[in-house]
Structure formats: structure tokens, C-alpha cells
């Protein structure tokens, strides 16, 4: 009897194993969806659509992008997390997603996700072409004279452009009125409509508006002036406040994520498709068009970068008094 039970158990185990192998071998057999956590037209959305187009050539199925902004990325993260972890629903995101636990937007941390980091840009502080601020010093002077009155647009409270402008404010000793939008695209539109006085977005997102003369770039919150728009060099923040260099760089990444407990064969299939996608002309052309630096990170290297950003961002928010929950509650180490 014992021998019969052993044989039956072994047969069942083998059947489950063979079934699992066949399922993984067939992946993907239907369309994949990337749920982008920001609005259409922004940097994350643009990169996700280029990534989807490049990866579907390798995967042999359609890869769709659906926008689901709001809740500091928590709405999209929650939607993806509640879906089966079977490789058919990915989260389109940027480095700003790393703040969701301390901002009470979603309970997950970097330990719960695997990453596909495509590219990233530096940031640039711009004003409308009709703005009275011709230089960065003009802006700072007015901010000092009128605290809490100069409106600054930045996508997502606690996101990269918010955090970096908060660092600028700390070193410049000014108090702007920060206004958050669900993505860089609506932030840009707010500045174009003169609803805000200043906008902080990526160099790529601002490029067409700078080149068309609609925006005037004042400063980059970077150690160095990485970017030269045509006939225009934008100064780095270190030209004005050298000590801020110790808190820079604060890197951006744009791409996608998938729950870490997704079966390994599926993650491996996506890794291979991502590697091929990063070699595609679609990705190369987008990087050049948006002044971005290609990352091409996945697996352990991407996880390490995500954890470094998570530590830096979450503890910065804690120090600024913005975090709703302490990073210590999630075992996020101090940078």
C-alpha cells in the first residue's frame, strides 16, 4: 500500500511538473499589457510604448500600453499586483514608483518587483517664454521675496522632479508652492497655460518646447550641464550652490516592472526579449530624440539600482517631513 501511494504521489508530481513546463514553454500565447502609471504623452508613457513595440517583435504577441495615472503610482501598482503573476500584466513606471510604500500608495517595495530599466534623462527647470524670470537668479530672488507664492509644477508629490526641486529649495533657502500633476505632460501643459510659474521635467520632455521657444530653461538640478540644447547651454545647480553636489546625482529610469514571484521561466523569457529590444532602432531613436541615456538594466543590476533609489528617495522624503510612513517600517536602509 505504501509503495502504491509513493508511486501515485510521484506520478502526480511528474504530471504537475510536465504541465507547468508546457505552460511556461507556451508563454506568451496571448497579448501582454503594460499598465503605465502616468498620463499619455509623458516620458514614462513614451518609453513604455517604444518598449512595447520593440518587445512584441521578439515575443511574437501584441504588447499593449494602458494608462492608469493617479495615487502616486499606487493605483497602477495595485491593479498589476492584484492580477495573476503570470507575465501578462506588467507595470509601466519610473524611479518615482520607489516611494509608494512611504507615501502609503501601495504596500510593495523593491523586494517585490523585478525591473526593466530602459533609459533616463536629467531634469531641467523651465519657465514660460513670457515669464519675468530671465535667469535662475531672478527666480530665486522672487522666491525669497514671496515665499509660498511661486507655483512650481512637478509630476507626482514625492517623485523625482519634486524631490530634486525640494533639494534645490533647501540649499537656496526658499519656499515654493509645489503643485503635483499625474505625469509630466500635464505639468508641461500647466506651464504653457500659465497656471504655474515654473515647471521641472526631464530634458527630453522639455526639448520640443525649448527648441520652439515656448519654454526658457533656467537651470539643471545636476552636478554638470549634461545637455546643450541647440545654441543654448543650461547651467547646472552646482554653479550656484556647490554644496548640493553631495546629494547628486538623483537618477531617473523609465521602463517596466513585474512581480518578483512571477515564475522564473516567464521572467527569463521577458529578460531575453528586453535584451533584444534594447538593441532595436526604436529604442536608439527615442534615446537620441529625448536626450536620454540608455540603461538597459534588468535582473540583479536593475534591482540594485532600484534599491539605491528607494533608499535615497524614501529617506529624503522622511527628512523633508513629506513621508506618511517611515522607511524603517519597510526595512528600507538609510543611504
C-alpha positions, 0 to 999 in steps of 0.5 A: 500500500505504501509503495502504491501511494509513493508511486501515485504521489510521484506520478502526480508530481511528474504530471504537475511538473510536465504541465507547468513546463508546457505552460511556461514553454507556451508563454506568451500565447496571448497579448501582454499589457503594460499598465503605465502609471502616468498620463499619455504623452509623458516620458514614462508613457513614451518609453513604455510604448517604444518598449512595447513595440520593440518587445512584441517583435521578439515575443511574437504577441501584441504588447499593449500600453494602458494608462492608469495615472493617479495615487502616486503610482499606487493605483497602477501598482495595485491593479498589476499586483492584484492580477495573476503573476503570470507575465501578462500584466506588467507595470509601466513606471519610473524611479518615482514608483520607489516611494509608494510604500512611504507615501502609503500608495501601495504596500510593495517595495523593491523586494517585490518587483523585478525591473526593466530599466530602459533609459533616463534623462536629467531634469531641467527647470523651465519657465514660460517664454513670457515669464519675468524670470530671465535667469535662475537668479531672478527666480530665486530672488522672487522666491525669497521675496514671496515665499509660498507664492511661486507655483512650481509644477512637478509630476507626482508629490514625492517623485523625482522632479519634486524631490530634486526641486525640494533639494534645490529649495533647501540649499537656496533657502526658499519656499515654493508652492509645489503643485503635483500633476499625474505625469509630466505632460500635464505639468508641461501643459500647466506651464504653457497655460500659465497656471504655474510659474515654473515647471521641472521635467526631464530634458527630453520632455522639455526639448520640443518646447525649448527648441520652439521657444515656448519654454526658457530653461533656467537651470539643471538640478545636476552636478554638470550641464549634461545637455546643450540644447541647440545654441543654448547651454543650461547651467547646472545647480552646482554653479550656484550652490556647490554644496548640493553636489553631495546629494547628486546625482538623483537618477531617473529610469523609465521602463517596466516592472513585474512581480518578483514571484512571477515564475522564473521561466516567464521572467527569463523569457521577458529578460531575453526579449528586453535584451533584444529590444534594447538593441532595436532602432526604436529604442536608439531613436527615442534615446537620441530624440529625448536626450536620454541615456540608455540603461538597459538594466534588468535582473540583479543590476536593475534591482540594485539600482532600484534599491539605491533609489528607494533608499535615497528617495524614501529617506529624503522624503522622511527628512523633508517631513513629506513621508506618511510612513517611515522607511524603517517600517519597510526595512528600507536602509538609510543611504 
